[in-house]
Structures are given as C-alpha cells and as structure tokens.
Amino acid sequence: MDIAAADFLLTERRGAIAWITLDRPRARNALSVEMMSAIEAALEAARDARVVVIAGNGPGFCGGHDLREMRANPSAEFQAALFAQCSRMMQAIVNHPAPVIASVHGIATAGGCQLVAACDLAVAAEDARFATSGVNLGLFCSTPGVALARVVPRKAALAMLLTGDFIPASEALAMGLISRVVPAAELEAETMKLAEKIAGKERAAIEIGKRTFYRQVEAPLERAYAIAAEAMVENMMAPETAAAIDAFINRPKS
C-alpha cells in the first residue's frame, strides 16, 4: 500500500478506496486552518476514488476547531475566514463525487461532530461519543448545527446544541447521526467492508445517485421528482448501466 504522510494527515489508497486519517493526536485532531486545508487538498486528490474514508489517529476522532489558534488570532477577519474555510471544506464532502464515510472512535465534538454529520455515512465504535459542546464555553455551535440539522430531527439537534451534552454511539445511531455501530476492535475492518461494498457498485450509478440525493432532498416534492427523473434518464444513458441491465435480463434461468 502506498502511504503518503503529511504534517496533518495520513493518506492511503486501498485499491479504489481513499483512506484519509486526521493525524494531530496530541491536539485531538483539531481543525486548524492548516488541517482544514490539508483535508480539502486530500479530498480533491481523491476525486478519482470510488469511496473516501475519513478516520482519526489518537484517542479520538476530532475535537472540533483549534481553540488555541482561534484565541491567538482574535480579529473578526480571521474568525470570518476560518468559518468560511470550514464551511467550504464541509461542502466539499457533500459535493465530492464519491461517497465519504466517517470512521469514528473516541470523541467527535463541535466541528468534529459537524464533520461526522457532513459525511454521507458514518461507522462508529461502540465507545464513541458525540457532542456539539461549544455552548459550554459560551460559543454556540451554529455552523455544526447546519450539518447536524440536516441529518437528525430538529428537536434532537437542538437538544445537542443547547445542552452541549455528550451522547453515546447508540443514541447517535437511533437519531440518525451515524449509520452503524460496531465493536471498537472491529471499527477499521467494518468501515473497510462497507467501503468495499459501495466501491463494487457501478461508478455512474453511485456518482449520479449521490449528487441527485442532495439536490432533491431539500427541494419541494414536485421539483424533487423532476430532479430525480432527470437523474434516472442520465443513469440509464450510461453505457455501464445498460450493460449491467442487459446482463441481468439475459442471465441464465435457474
């Protein structure tokens, strides 16, 4: 396996799967300006991958923004640029052509919880915990709330945002923040199994399907169906789709 180490990330190609590991363990993989720039660059470099996985080194997945960096640069201009960059990075996950899976252990707090919510799927260890805990420091997690409110019911999102309390993986699964919970020792293997399953599907179907899902889910019903119908036509016109359907139709009868 070809593993390339950067100052803030470890990136690895496992066949068709791009595995990105946040690598600031002493800082709980905090989302500094340089960390977010590295994530954006890694996502761009992985546009040809069939699936992207984002994981974390050290005791936890991601502890959110780098508060020391934020206090060392107290100007409104720096703060505005920081949160604009974070919003751009989160949208790069949603807009990435490949499904992006978060592989979560330990804590995912504030911007780290936002990162989980922004990913298309999330596999979490049984001992993982999640919080939008900024309110405990007087900083309401408004930007994490954007991603959170799009994947969990409003009252569940507001309960997390208003209290700052941690919730266990089992509760995160029940509310829809994550996709599945697995034993901690099996996290990487189970994440890889899911990634390989998706990577084995037709590329056109997955890329068109992901793009269409996010376009239609926020649209009114009539427009959503129009968007989806256009996508079905586009998908049907893909040569690999036609070949797969023909193979299914002409399969030997048992």
Buried (B, 14 or more C-beta within 10 A) or exposed (E): EEEEEBEBBBBBBBEBBBBBBBBBEEBBBBBBBBBBEBBBBBBEBBEEBBBBBBBBBBEBBBBBBBBEBBEEEEEEEBEEEBBEBBBEBBEBBBEBBBBBBBBBBBBBBBBBBBBBBBBBBBBBBBBBBBBBBBBBEEBBBEBBBBBBBBBBEEEBBBBBBEBBBBBBBEBBBBBEBBBEBBEBEEBBEBBBEBBBEBBEBBBBBBBBBBBBBEBBEEBEEEEBEEBBEBBEEBBEEBEEBEEBEEEEEEEEEE
